[in-house]
Amino acid sequence: MTVFKIVYIITPREKEAFFIVIPNMKNLLSKSLSKKKLAIITVSFIVFAASFGFLIFETTKKTVALTLDGEVKNIKTHAATVNELFAELDISLHSEDYVFPSEDTKVKNNLEVVWKPAQQVHIVKDNEKKTIWTVSETVNELLNEQKISLSDHDKVHPNLEESIKNDLEIEINTAFSLTLSDGGNEKQVWSTSTTVADFLEDQGITLGELDRVEPRAEEKVKENDMINVIRVEKVTDVVEEPIQFAVVTKKDDQLNKGTEKVVTKGKDGLLNKEYEVTLENGKEVSRKLISEKQVKEKTDKVVAVGTKVVKQVVSRSNESGGKEVYVSSTAYTASCNGCSGKTATGINLKANPNVKVIAVDPRVIPLGTKVYVEGYGYAVAADTGSAIKGNKIDVFFATKAEAYRWGRKTVKIRILN
C-alpha cells in the first residue's frame, strides 16, 4: 500500500492553502538505491519546492498604481492597507502629506494611490517669519491655502508662479501709502521699502550731486511719511548795476550868495557783477558775489555855489522919492506848500533867511525893483506867485511865526527905482 505525506505551504498574508501530496520517499525508493542518488533526488526536490513556492508568492500579489510627483509607478504588493504599502516601500509619511485614498484603505488589485509629500516652507511677512508644511505646488496656491491676501502694490519673492521646493523662503512685503515730493511736485505713492534710499531706488529717483532728501537716506520709511527730494542747482547771474555819480560843489564869488549853477552834468557809471546763485526746486535761496567789473566810469556833477553877498541897503537919498502905492499884502516862508525855496530871480531863501524879498506881479512892479514896505523895511521885488496878481504883494519871512504875525493887511509901499 502506498503512503502519502501532505505538506502545507503558506505565503505571508495569504489565505489560500496549497496542498502538495508527496509519496513517502522512503517507500518509493528502492532500498537498492545508493546514498548518492538519494542525495541528488533530495536536492532536486528542495529546488522544485522553492521554485513552486516563489511562483505561488508572486502570482498572489496585487498591482497598485502609485502616483508620486506626477509620475505613475506600478507596484506589486501583499500589503493589506495603504499604510502597510508605504511601510513595505520604506516610506515614512508626514502628517501634512497628501495621501489618497486614506491610509486605512484596503488594498485591492489595480488600486490607484496618489502621494504628495509635504514640503517645509518659510514665510516671511513684514519681517515676521513662520515655518509651515504644505503640498501646494506653487507660491500662489500656498498663499491661497494660508488665506494670505495681496494688494496690487504688495511684493512677493519669489513670484507667484514659482514652484514650491523644500526649505523655500517666501518674502512678502506689504505696501503702504506715503507722499513723495520731487522738486516741489507732490504725489501719493505706494511703497514696500525699508529705508529712504531703498524707496528712492524703487521709485527710479536719482539724486544729483547737490540734491538732498529729507528725511536722510538711511532713515526708516513709515506709513504716511513725506519724502521730500530737494533739487539743488547753482547758476551764474550777471547783473549790471549803476554807479551813482556824486555832487561836487565849489564856491563861486561871481554868483550871488544862495544861487547855484551847474558846471558839469553828472552821469552814472556802470558796474558788472557776477553772482553764484543757489536754487532749490527752482527758487533762489542764496546769492554769492563772485566778481565785479566796472564797464563805464561815472562823471560827477559839479555845481558852483555863489558867495557874493546881495546888498539890501537903499540909499537914504532915494527914500523920499518914488511912487507910493497901497497894496494888499500876505506873508510866506521858504518852506511854504508848493515853494521851492528859491525865488524867481534865483535867490536861495533857505541859504539867506535874513534877506528882504517880496513877491510881486511883474506887470505892476518889475522884478529887481527896490521898494520900501511900510512895517517891513527896504526890500527887493525878486519873486512871483500864482496868487500874486495886480496890486498885491507877498512878504518873505524866515519863520512861519513871523509870517503868521504879519497876516493879511493893506500896506503902503514906495517904489524906489
C-alpha positions as CSV (number, residue, x, y, z in Angstrom):
1,M,0.0,0.0,0.0
2,T,1.4,3.4,-1.0
3,V,1.6,6.1,1.8
4,F,1.4,9.9,1.0
5,K,2.6,12.8,3.2
6,I,0.6,16.1,2.9
7,V,2.7,19.4,3.3
8,Y,1.0,22.9,3.5
9,I,3.0,25.8,2.0
10,I,1.5,29.2,3.2
11,T,2.9,32.6,2.0
12,P,2.7,35.8,4.1
13,R,-0.8,37.3,4.4
14,E,-2.1,34.5,2.0
15,K,-5.5,33.0,2.9
16,E,-5.4,30.1,0.4
17,A,-3.7,26.8,1.3
18,F,-1.9,24.8,-1.2
19,F,-1.6,21.0,-0.8
20,I,1.2,19.0,-2.2
21,V,0.7,15.3,-1.9
22,I,4.1,13.7,-1.8
23,P,4.6,9.9,-1.7
24,N,6.6,8.5,1.1
25,M,10.1,8.8,-0.4
26,K,11.5,6.1,1.7
27,N,8.9,3.6,0.4
28,L,9.1,4.9,-3.2
29,L,12.8,4.5,-3.4
30,S,14.2,1.2,-3.6
31,K,16.4,0.1,-0.9
32,S,18.9,-0.7,-3.6
33,L,19.5,3.0,-4.5
34,S,22.8,4.3,-3.4
35,K,23.2,7.1,-1.0
36,K,24.5,9.3,-3.8
37,K,21.3,9.0,-5.8
38,L,19.3,9.7,-2.7
39,A,21.1,13.0,-2.1
40,I,20.6,14.1,-5.7
41,I,16.9,13.4,-5.6
42,T,16.6,15.2,-2.2
43,V,18.3,18.4,-3.6
44,S,16.1,18.3,-6.7
45,F,13.0,18.1,-4.6
46,I,14.0,21.1,-2.5
47,V,14.7,23.3,-5.6
48,F,11.4,22.3,-7.1
49,A,9.6,23.1,-3.8
50,A,11.3,26.5,-3.5
51,S,10.6,27.5,-7.1
52,F,7.0,26.4,-6.9
53,G,6.5,28.4,-3.6
54,F,8.1,31.5,-5.1
55,L,5.8,31.2,-8.1
56,I,2.8,31.0,-5.9
57,F,4.1,34.0,-3.8
58,E,4.5,36.3,-6.8
59,T,1.3,35.3,-8.5
60,T,-0.8,36.2,-5.5
61,K,0.5,39.9,-5.3
62,K,-1.9,42.8,-6.0
63,T,-1.0,45.5,-8.5
64,V,-1.1,49.1,-7.2
65,A,-0.6,52.3,-9.3
66,L,1.3,54.8,-7.1
67,T,1.5,58.4,-8.4
68,L,4.5,60.4,-7.0
69,D,5.3,63.9,-8.3
70,G,3.2,63.3,-11.3
71,E,4.9,60.0,-12.2
72,V,2.9,56.8,-12.0
73,K,4.7,53.6,-10.9
74,N,3.0,50.2,-10.9
75,I,3.9,48.2,-7.7
76,K,3.2,44.6,-6.8
77,T,2.4,44.1,-3.1
78,H,0.9,41.8,-0.5
79,A,0.1,44.9,1.8
80,A,-3.4,44.8,3.2
81,T,-3.8,48.6,3.6
82,V,-2.4,51.8,2.0
83,N,-0.4,52.4,5.2
84,E,1.2,48.9,5.0
85,L,2.0,49.6,1.4
86,F,4.1,52.7,2.3
87,A,5.7,50.7,5.2
88,E,6.6,47.9,2.7
89,L,8.2,50.6,0.5
90,D,10.1,52.0,3.5
91,I,8.4,55.4,3.1
92,S,7.7,57.5,6.2
93,L,4.6,59.6,5.9
94,H,4.3,63.1,7.3
95,S,1.0,64.2,8.9
96,E,0.9,67.1,6.3
97,D,1.4,64.8,3.3
98,Y,-1.3,64.3,0.8
99,V,-2.4,60.6,0.5
100,F,-5.4,59.4,-1.5
101,P,-7.1,57.3,-0.7
102,S,-6.7,57.4,3.1
103,E,-4.0,55.3,4.8
104,D,-6.5,52.8,6.3
105,T,-8.0,52.0,2.8
106,K,-7.8,48.3,1.9
107,V,-5.5,47.4,-0.9
108,K,-7.2,46.0,-3.9
109,N,-5.9,44.9,-7.3
110,N,-5.4,47.9,-9.6
111,L,-5.9,50.4,-6.8
112,E,-4.6,53.9,-7.6
113,V,-2.7,55.7,-4.8
114,V,-1.6,59.3,-5.0
115,W,1.1,60.6,-2.7
116,K,2.3,64.2,-2.4
117,P,5.0,64.6,0.2
118,A,4.7,67.9,2.2
119,Q,7.5,70.5,1.7
120,Q,8.8,72.7,4.5
121,V,8.4,76.4,3.6
122,H,9.3,79.6,5.4
123,I,7.0,82.6,5.0
124,V,8.5,85.9,6.0
125,K,5.8,88.6,6.0
126,D,6.8,92.2,7.1
127,N,9.8,90.7,8.9
128,E,7.8,88.1,10.8
129,K,8.7,84.6,10.0
130,K,6.8,81.3,10.3
131,T,7.5,77.8,9.0
132,I,4.8,75.6,7.6
133,W,4.4,72.3,5.8
134,T,2.5,72.3,2.5
135,V,1.6,70.2,-0.5
136,S,0.8,73.2,-2.6
137,E,2.6,73.2,-6.0
138,T,3.1,77.0,-6.5
139,V,3.6,80.1,-4.3
140,N,0.2,81.4,-5.3
141,E,-1.5,78.1,-4.2
142,L,0.3,78.3,-0.9
143,L,-0.8,81.9,-0.2
144,N,-4.4,81.0,-1.0
145,E,-4.1,77.9,1.2
146,Q,-2.8,80.2,4.1
147,K,-5.5,82.8,3.3
148,I,-2.9,85.5,2.7
149,S,-4.4,88.3,0.5
150,L,-2.2,90.5,-1.6
151,S,-2.9,94.0,-2.9
152,D,-1.8,95.2,-6.3
153,H,1.1,97.1,-4.7
154,D,2.4,94.3,-2.4
155,K,5.6,92.5,-3.3
156,V,6.3,88.7,-3.2
157,H,9.6,87.0,-3.8
158,P,9.8,84.6,-5.5
159,N,7.0,85.3,-7.9
160,L,3.6,83.7,-7.6
161,E,4.2,81.1,-10.4
162,E,7.4,79.8,-8.7
163,S,7.2,76.0,-7.8
164,I,7.3,75.0,-4.2
165,K,10.6,73.4,-3.1
166,N,11.8,72.2,0.3
167,D,13.1,74.9,2.6
168,L,11.9,77.6,0.1
169,E,11.7,81.1,1.8
170,I,8.8,83.3,0.6
171,E,9.2,87.0,1.4
172,I,6.0,89.2,1.5
173,N,6.3,93.0,1.8
174,T,3.0,94.7,2.4
175,A,2.8,98.1,0.6
176,F,1.8,101.3,2.4
177,S,0.9,104.8,1.3
178,L,3.1,107.9,1.6
179,T,3.7,111.2,-0.1
180,L,6.6,111.9,-2.5
181,S,7.7,115.5,-3.3
182,D,10.2,115.6,-6.1
183,G,11.4,119.1,-6.9
184,G,8.2,120.5,-5.4
185,N,5.9,118.2,-7.3
186,E,3.8,116.1,-4.8
187,K,2.1,112.8,-5.4
188,Q,0.8,109.9,-3.4
189,V,2.7,106.6,-3.9
190,W,2.8,103.1,-2.6
191,S,6.0,101.5,-1.2
192,T,7.3,98.4,0.4
193,S,10.8,99.9,1.0
194,T,12.5,99.8,4.4
195,T,14.7,102.9,4.1
196,V,14.6,106.2,2.2
197,A,17.5,105.0,0.0
198,D,15.6,101.8,-0.9
199,F,12.4,103.9,-1.6
200,L,14.2,106.2,-4.0
201,E,15.7,103.3,-5.9
202,D,12.3,101.6,-6.1
203,Q,10.8,104.8,-7.5
204,G,13.6,105.2,-10.0
205,I,14.7,108.5,-8.5
206,T,18.4,109.6,-8.9
207,L,19.9,112.3,-6.8
208,G,22.2,114.9,-8.4
209,E,25.5,115.9,-6.8
210,L,23.9,118.8,-4.9
211,D,20.4,117.4,-4.4
212,R,19.3,116.3,-0.9
213,V,16.5,114.3,0.5
214,E,14.5,114.7,3.8
215,P,14.5,112.5,5.8
216,R,18.1,111.2,5.3
217,A,18.7,108.2,3.1
218,E,19.4,105.9,6.0
219,E,16.2,106.7,7.8
220,K,13.4,104.1,8.0
221,V,10.3,104.7,5.8
222,K,6.9,104.6,7.6
223,E,3.3,104.8,6.5
224,N,2.1,108.4,5.7
225,D,5.7,109.7,5.7
226,M,6.6,112.7,3.5
227,I,9.7,112.0,1.4
228,N,11.0,115.4,0.1
229,V,13.5,115.4,-2.7
230,I,15.1,118.9,-3.0
231,R,16.6,119.6,-6.3
232,V,19.6,121.9,-5.9
233,E,21.4,123.7,-8.6
234,K,23.9,126.6,-8.8
235,V,23.8,129.0,-11.7
236,T,25.7,132.2,-12.6
237,D,23.8,135.5,-12.8
238,V,25.4,138.7,-14.3
239,V,23.8,141.9,-13.2
240,E,24.5,145.4,-14.4
241,E,24.3,148.0,-11.6
242,P,24.6,151.8,-12.0
243,I,27.4,153.7,-10.2
244,Q,25.7,156.8,-8.8
245,F,27.5,160.0,-9.6
246,A,28.4,162.4,-6.7
247,V,27.5,166.0,-6.5
248,V,30.6,168.2,-6.0
249,T,30.2,171.8,-5.1
250,K,32.6,174.7,-5.4
251,K,32.4,178.3,-4.3
252,D,32.0,181.0,-6.9
253,D,32.3,184.6,-5.8
254,Q,30.8,185.8,-9.1
255,L,27.4,184.4,-8.2
256,N,25.1,185.9,-5.6
257,K,25.1,184.1,-2.3
258,G,22.4,181.5,-2.3
259,T,22.4,180.9,-6.1
260,E,23.8,177.8,-7.8
261,K,25.0,177.0,-11.3
262,V,25.6,173.5,-12.8
263,V,29.1,173.5,-14.3
264,T,29.3,169.8,-15.2
265,K,26.3,167.4,-15.6
266,G,26.5,164.2,-13.7
267,K,26.5,160.8,-15.4
268,D,26.1,157.4,-13.7
269,G,28.8,154.7,-14.3
270,L,28.1,151.0,-14.9
271,L,29.3,148.0,-12.9
272,N,29.0,144.3,-14.0
273,K,28.5,142.0,-11.0
274,E,28.7,138.2,-11.4
275,Y,26.9,136.2,-8.7
276,E,26.7,132.4,-7.9
277,V,23.0,131.8,-7.3
278,T,21.8,128.7,-5.4
279,L,18.4,127.4,-6.4
280,E,16.3,124.9,-4.5
281,N,13.4,123.5,-6.5
282,G,13.8,126.4,-8.9
283,K,13.7,129.1,-6.2
284,E,16.6,131.3,-5.2
285,V,17.8,130.7,-1.7
286,S,21.2,132.3,-1.7
287,R,23.4,134.6,-3.8
288,K,27.2,135.0,-3.6
289,L,29.2,137.7,-5.3
290,I,32.0,136.1,-7.4
291,S,33.4,139.0,-9.3
292,E,32.7,142.6,-10.3
293,K,34.0,144.8,-13.2
294,Q,33.5,148.5,-13.9
295,V,32.5,148.8,-17.6
296,K,31.7,152.5,-17.6
297,E,33.1,155.3,-15.3
298,K,30.9,157.8,-13.6
299,T,31.0,161.6,-14.1
300,D,30.4,163.6,-11.0
301,K,28.1,166.6,-11.1
302,V,29.9,169.9,-10.4
303,V,27.8,172.8,-9.0
304,A,29.1,176.3,-8.5
305,V,27.6,177.9,-5.3
306,G,27.5,181.7,-5.2
307,T,29.2,183.6,-2.3
308,K,28.6,187.1,-3.4
309,V,26.5,189.0,-0.8
310,V,23.4,190.9,-2.1
311,K,23.4,194.4,-0.7
312,Q,19.9,195.3,0.7
313,V,20.6,198.8,1.9
314,V,18.9,201.5,-0.2
315,S,20.4,205.0,-0.3
316,R,18.6,207.4,2.1
317,S,18.7,210.0,-0.7
318,N,16.2,208.0,-2.6
319,E,13.9,207.3,0.4
320,S,11.9,210.5,-0.1
321,G,11.4,209.9,-3.7
322,G,9.5,207.2,-5.6
323,K,5.9,206.3,-6.2
324,E,3.8,205.4,-3.3
325,V,1.2,202.6,-3.7
326,Y,-1.3,200.9,-1.4
327,V,-1.3,197.2,-1.9
328,S,-2.9,194.0,-0.3
329,S,-0.2,192.1,1.4
330,T,0.3,188.5,2.7
331,A,3.4,186.7,4.0
332,Y,5.2,183.4,3.1
333,T,8.3,181.4,4.0
334,A,10.8,179.3,2.1
335,S,9.0,176.1,3.3
336,C,5.5,177.0,2.3
337,N,3.4,174.5,0.4
338,G,4.5,174.3,-3.2
339,C,7.6,176.6,-2.6
340,S,10.9,175.5,-4.0
341,G,13.0,177.7,-1.6
342,K,14.3,179.7,-4.5
343,T,13.0,182.9,-5.8
344,A,12.1,183.6,-9.5
345,T,15.4,185.5,-9.8
346,G,17.4,182.7,-8.3
347,I,17.9,183.8,-4.6
348,N,18.1,180.8,-2.3
349,L,15.9,181.8,0.6
350,K,16.9,178.9,2.7
351,A,20.5,179.8,2.5
352,N,19.7,183.5,3.1
353,P,16.9,183.6,5.7
354,N,17.5,187.3,6.5
355,V,17.2,188.6,3.0
356,K,14.3,191.1,2.4
357,V,12.3,189.9,-0.5
358,I,8.7,190.4,-1.7
359,A,6.8,188.6,-4.4
360,V,5.0,190.8,-6.9
361,D,3.1,190.9,-10.2
362,P,5.9,191.8,-12.6
363,R,3.3,193.6,-14.8
364,V,2.8,196.1,-11.9
365,I,6.2,196.0,-10.2
366,P,9.1,194.7,-12.4
367,L,11.4,192.1,-10.9
368,G,14.6,193.6,-9.4
369,T,12.8,196.8,-8.3
370,K,13.9,198.1,-4.9
371,V,10.9,199.1,-2.6
372,Y,10.2,200.2,0.8
373,V,7.4,198.4,2.6
374,E,5.8,200.1,5.5
375,G,6.3,198.0,8.6
376,Y,8.8,195.6,6.8
377,G,11.6,197.8,5.5
378,Y,13.7,198.0,2.4
379,A,13.3,195.0,0.1
380,V,13.7,193.8,-3.5
381,A,10.9,192.6,-5.8
382,A,12.6,189.2,-6.5
383,D,9.8,186.7,-6.5
384,T,6.5,185.9,-8.1
385,G,3.5,183.8,-7.2
386,S,0.4,182.3,-8.9
387,A,-1.9,184.1,-6.4
388,I,0.0,187.4,-6.7
389,K,-2.0,189.4,-9.3
390,G,-2.3,193.2,-9.6
391,N,-1.8,195.4,-6.5
392,K,-0.8,192.5,-4.3
393,I,2.5,191.5,-2.7
394,D,3.7,188.5,-0.7
395,V,6.3,189.4,2.0
396,F,9.1,186.8,2.8
397,F,9.8,185.9,6.4
398,A,12.4,183.4,7.7
399,T,9.9,181.7,10.1
400,K,6.2,180.7,10.0
401,A,5.6,182.6,13.3
402,E,6.7,185.8,11.7
403,A,4.6,185.2,8.7
404,Y,1.5,184.4,10.9
405,R,2.1,187.7,12.8
406,W,2.1,189.7,9.5
407,G,-1.1,188.0,8.4
408,R,-3.1,189.7,5.6
409,K,-3.3,193.5,5.6
410,T,-3.2,196.6,3.3
411,V,0.2,198.4,3.4
412,K,1.8,201.4,1.7
413,I,4.9,200.7,-0.4
414,R,7.2,203.2,-2.1
415,I,8.8,202.1,-5.3
416,L,12.4,203.5,-5.1
417,N,13.6,202.7,-8.7
